[in-house]
Amino acid sequence: MEFDRIVQDLVAFIHTLLWWRKGEIKEPPYELLGAGIRCKTGILQHIRKNPKPGMPDRLVSSWLFMPYRYGRDKTQIRDLHIDCVWLGPVPGFSRLNKTESRRWKPGDPTHRIEILWASHWVRNDGKFETEQVFSGDYDLQGNSHYPDAYATNIIKDLVLLLRYQEWHELAWAFEIEASRQTIMRLDYTPSKARQKERSETQQNRYLKQGEYWGKGK
């Protein structure tokens, strides 16, 4: 798993979340945005993560998918974290305001979509596991003056696929492109940026090792 500043911040949130669940931290690191959505294999929850004081808040949309835990060993329970992060300037932290002239042309990446598969509980030794399921940089703004208008709808369109499909069976890159085409319409340009998706071979390897991917062991 490759780490950069964005991934480090997302993993740091997971670390805080797990210690809150363990009771070591009093205040939850997020707030709920609406009721949970019951899906085929779990519960989907829209959340707003609490920003770190003094740090730019780049998160556009965050969702947490929690597979049903009936009969599961506590150490094997995992959650899916789906985040959309703004890559451009942040007011108060950058010279350019979000709504001011862009430094890039349409088609250049403006947002990152990051999907992590992580422990639901911290282990007794204080450790937890995190795996990168998908990471991709996209132009989710087009010619719009509002950088998050398309992005929030695209992420919602993406996560709602979990209502009827198992997350590890989704072709994330394909589904993101389909959502971009449908929602951005004339502002859509084919993605030319970096994408990283766990391969089917890696999925099969983890399944053979007994890792829980939403199905039974």
C-alpha positions in Angstrom: 0.0 0.0 0.0 1.4 3.4 -1.1 1.2 6.3 1.4 1.0 10.0 0.6 -0.4 12.8 2.6 -4.0 12.1 1.6 -3.8 8.4 2.5 -2.0 9.2 5.7 -4.8 11.4 6.8 -7.4 8.8 5.9 -5.6 6.1 7.9 -5.1 8.5 10.8 -8.9 8.9 10.9 -9.3 5.1 11.0 -6.9 4.9 13.8 -8.9 7.5 15.8 -12.1 5.8 15.0 -10.9 2.5 16.3 -9.7 3.9 19.6 -13.0 5.7 20.0 -14.8 2.4 19.5 -12.5 0.9 22.1 -13.5 3.7 24.5 -10.1 5.4 24.7 -11.4 8.6 23.0 -14.5 10.3 24.3 -15.8 12.2 21.3 -16.6 10.5 18.0 -14.4 11.6 15.1 -17.4 12.1 12.8 -21.0 12.9 12.6 -23.8 11.0 10.9 -25.4 12.6 7.8 -28.8 10.9 7.7 -29.9 7.4 8.5 -28.0 4.3 7.5 -29.0 2.5 4.3 -29.6 -1.2 4.5 -27.8 -3.0 1.7 -27.5 -6.6 0.5 -24.5 -7.4 2.6 -24.2 -4.5 5.1 -25.1 -1.0 6.2 -24.1 2.1 4.3 -23.6 5.3 6.3 -22.9 8.8 5.0 -20.6 10.6 7.4 -18.8 13.9 7.9 -15.3 13.5 9.4 -14.2 16.1 11.9 -11.4 18.1 10.4 -8.1 18.4 12.2 -7.5 21.9 13.8 -5.2 24.0 11.7 -5.3 21.7 8.7 -7.1 22.1 5.4 -10.3 20.2 5.1 -10.1 18.6 1.6 -12.8 15.9 2.2 -15.8 16.3 -0.2 -17.7 13.2 0.6 -17.2 10.3 3.0 -19.1 7.0 3.3 -18.7 4.0 5.6 -19.9 0.6 4.6 -20.1 -1.9 7.4 -20.8 -5.5 6.4 -23.2 -7.5 8.5 -21.3 -9.1 11.4 -23.5 -12.0 12.3 -21.4 -15.0 13.3 -18.2 -13.3 12.4 -15.0 -13.5 14.5 -14.3 -10.1 15.9 -10.8 -10.1 14.6 -12.0 -10.6 11.0 -14.5 -7.8 10.9 -13.7 -5.1 8.4 -15.3 -1.9 7.1 -15.1 -0.2 3.7 -14.1 3.5 3.8 -15.0 5.5 0.6 -13.7 9.0 0.4 -13.6 11.8 -2.2 -10.9 14.3 -1.6 -10.4 17.7 -3.3 -6.9 18.1 -4.8 -7.0 21.9 -5.5 -6.4 24.9 -3.4 -8.3 25.3 -0.1 -9.5 28.7 1.1 -7.3 30.0 4.0 -4.5 27.5 3.2 -3.8 28.3 -0.5 -3.2 31.4 -2.6 -6.2 30.6 -4.9 -9.8 30.3 -3.7 -11.6 27.2 -4.9 -13.9 29.3 -7.1 -11.2 31.3 -8.6 -9.3 30.6 -11.9 -8.0 27.0 -12.1 -4.4 26.3 -12.6 -5.2 23.3 -14.8 -7.3 22.7 -17.8 -10.5 20.5 -18.0 -9.5 16.9 -17.9 -6.7 17.3 -15.4 -7.4 15.6 -12.0 -9.3 17.7 -9.5 -10.4 15.0 -7.0 -9.2 11.7 -5.7 -11.4 8.8 -4.9 -9.9 6.5 -2.2 -11.4 3.3 -1.0 -9.8 1.5 2.0 -10.7 -1.8 3.6 -9.9 -1.6 7.3 -10.3 -3.3 10.7 -13.5 -2.5 12.6 -11.9 -3.1 15.9 -8.3 -2.4 17.1 -6.6 -5.6 18.3 -5.5 -6.2 21.9 -1.9 -5.3 20.9 -3.1 -1.9 19.6 -2.6 -2.8 15.9 -5.1 -2.7 13.1 -5.1 -3.6 9.4 -5.8 -1.3 6.4 -5.7 -2.2 2.7 -6.1 0.0 -0.3 -8.9 -1.3 -2.5 -9.0 1.5 -5.0 -7.3 4.9 -5.6 -7.9 7.1 -8.6 -7.4 10.8 -9.5 -10.2 12.3 -11.7 -11.5 15.5 -13.1 -14.8 15.8 -11.3 -15.2 19.5 -11.9 -15.2 20.0 -15.7 -16.0 23.6 -16.5 -18.1 24.1 -13.4 -17.2 27.0 -11.1 -18.3 24.8 -8.2 -15.7 22.1 -7.5 -17.9 19.7 -5.5 -21.2 19.9 -7.4 -20.5 16.9 -9.6 -18.2 15.1 -7.1 -20.8 14.6 -4.4 -23.4 13.2 -6.8 -20.8 10.9 -8.5 -19.8 9.4 -5.1 -23.4 8.9 -4.0 -24.1 7.2 -7.3 -21.1 5.0 -6.8 -21.8 3.9 -3.2 -25.4 3.2 -3.8 -24.3 0.3 -6.0 -23.7 -1.4 -2.7 -27.4 -1.7 -2.1 -27.6 -4.7 -4.4 -24.0 -5.8 -5.1 -21.1 -7.1 -3.0 -18.3 -4.5 -2.8 -15.5 -6.9 -3.9 -17.3 -7.7 -7.1 -17.5 -4.2 -8.3 -15.2 -2.9 -11.0 -14.6 0.4 -9.4 -12.8 2.2 -12.3 -15.5 1.2 -14.7 -18.3 2.3 -12.4 -16.7 5.6 -11.7 -16.3 6.3 -15.4 -19.9 5.4 -16.0 -21.0 7.7 -13.2 -18.8 10.5 -14.6 -20.3 10.2 -18.0 -23.9 10.1 -16.7 -23.6 13.0 -14.3 -21.1 15.3 -15.9 -22.5 15.0 -19.5 -21.0 17.7 -21.7 -18.3 18.3 -19.0 -17.1 14.7 -19.2 -13.7 13.9 -20.5 -12.2 10.4 -20.5 -9.9 9.9 -17.5 -6.2 10.2 -18.2 -5.0 10.1 -14.6 -3.6 7.6 -12.2 -5.8 4.7 -11.1 -4.9 1.8 -8.8 -7.3 -1.1 -8.2 -6.6 -4.3 -6.5 -6.5 -7.1 -9.1 -8.7 -10.1 -9.2 -5.6 -12.2 -8.6 -5.1 -10.4 -5.3 -8.7 -10.9 -4.4 -8.5 -14.6 -4.9 -5.3 -14.8 -2.9 -6.9 -13.2 0.1 -10.0 -15.4 -0.2 -7.9 -18.5 -0.1 -6.2 -17.2 3.0 -9.6 -16.9 4.7 -9.8 -13.2 4.7 -13.4 -12.0 5.0 -14.5 -10.1 1.8 -18.3 -9.9 2.6 -18.9 -13.6 2.1 -18.6 -16.5 4.4 -15.2 -17.9 5.2 
